[in-house]
Amino acid sequence: MVVLGVQMNGTAVRRAVREFALVAVLFLAYKAGRLLVDGHVTEAMNNAGAIWHFERVLHLPNEAGLQTSLLSHEWWVRAANCFYAYVHFPATAVALIWMYVKKPETYLWMRRTLATLTAFALVIHAVFPLAPPRMLPWAGIVDTGRLFGPSVYGAPDSDTLSNQYAAMPSLHVGWAVVVALALMATTAGWKRWLWIAHPVLTVIVVVVTGNHYWVDAIAVLGLIVIVGALVPRPGVVTVPSQRVAPAAVSRTPDYPRRK
């Protein structure tokens, strides 16, 4: 029994290490996207201008107007910057760990969905590099991270750790939606709907801080629909119906027929 227990523990450790490595590769791939836009900065800026004017054609709310309405409230702007800097990766990592420990089936779906979504997004980032709104001073938008702190990005021309020209689709919003869907699937009752607050708040934060356009969030929602059709949802556990033994079935007694 002791040997069997040791073998099972060893298997669990190896499986955990393997899963950790897979998730680490996912995060590194997200960061490595910076290499995809080398030499395409001009294209990214031109695409930004096109997206900005496209949003105005669609009559979407002006990101600059929303940001300006909050710039006078420094505490809220700093809170938005902190959310952008410190919540995105940790929230996703904590959700993955919790699913791995408590809901393995949902964890598998979540990991596959995040990996597929990130892979598709990296392709789009390479094909359609896009500068974020904070790089468009002519649009009236400022970089709140640099203005109030904390800032997660350095100068775009010297930043080798992140892809600052990968605004569309927004993986900040995409990952937040996947986290919310996983938590909603494993939460009972009306409380499950509270998890919607995470992606909603993420959308507001990425727009207010000048890191994404509205259409970046819309684009990733469409991409999630496509990924959802490719990645199977966790199976629903059904309780087998209880079968009654033939001897236990009550029957109406056969009475003799009257002549």
PyMOL commands that set and color helices and strands:
alter all, ss='L'
color gray80, all
select helices_A, chain A and resi 2-37+41-57+63-71+74-86+88-102+104-127+133-135+137-139+144-148+171-185+189-208+214-230+246-248
alter helices_A, ss='H'
color red, helices_A
deselect
rebuild
show_as cartoon
